[in-house]
Amino acid sequence: MAALFAMAVLSGCSAPLSEGLTDSGEVRQVVFPPMSSATRPEGIFPDRTVLYEIEPGVRKSHLLQWFGPPHFSEGIAGVREWDYIFHFYSGGGITTCRYKVIFDSAYAARRFHWRPDECGQWLSPSLTRQKPADTAR
């Protein structure tokens, strides 16, 4: 029985949630699963510095190390979308964001989406992290 459960968790659903998923990881319409279907509804407080470093090409093994398994019933292997629930301290409170990673057919991450969109705007490395100024020598 435990082996069957493990297989179900690892394999997940083979059908993508988002519409029009191509081999290169493009989608016609991004679809987030309903919060009521979360398997880890408590989410996590991710390390922002890790989020700043994520870029296309990152592997599932890295995401597992940084954030753990997806927070919905996608599974691990054989699926091309992972969804997470992230919490951030902001303005004296806590902001909850949804984070979706879409993989290409070789299971390398290609696209990253936020819900609400504002989460991606204020967590974007280009907006929140300044490159150090060149120092005169």
Number of C-alpha atoms within 10 A of each C-alpha: 5 7 8 9 9 12 13 16 16 17 15 17 18 13 13 16 18 17 13 13 21 12 13 16 20 17 16 10 11 15 14 19 15 8 13 8 11 18 14 15 14 11 18 16 14 14 12 12 11 11 14 14 9 15 12 14 14 15 16 20 12 11 17 12 9 13 19 13 22 23 24 21 20 27 22 21 16 16 21 28 28 25 22 23 24 20 16 17 10 9 7 6 8 11 12 18 18 21 21 20 21 26 27 20 16 13 20 19 24 19 18 17 17 20 14 12 12 11 18 17 13 11 17 14 17 11 10 11 11 8 8 6 6 6 5 4 3
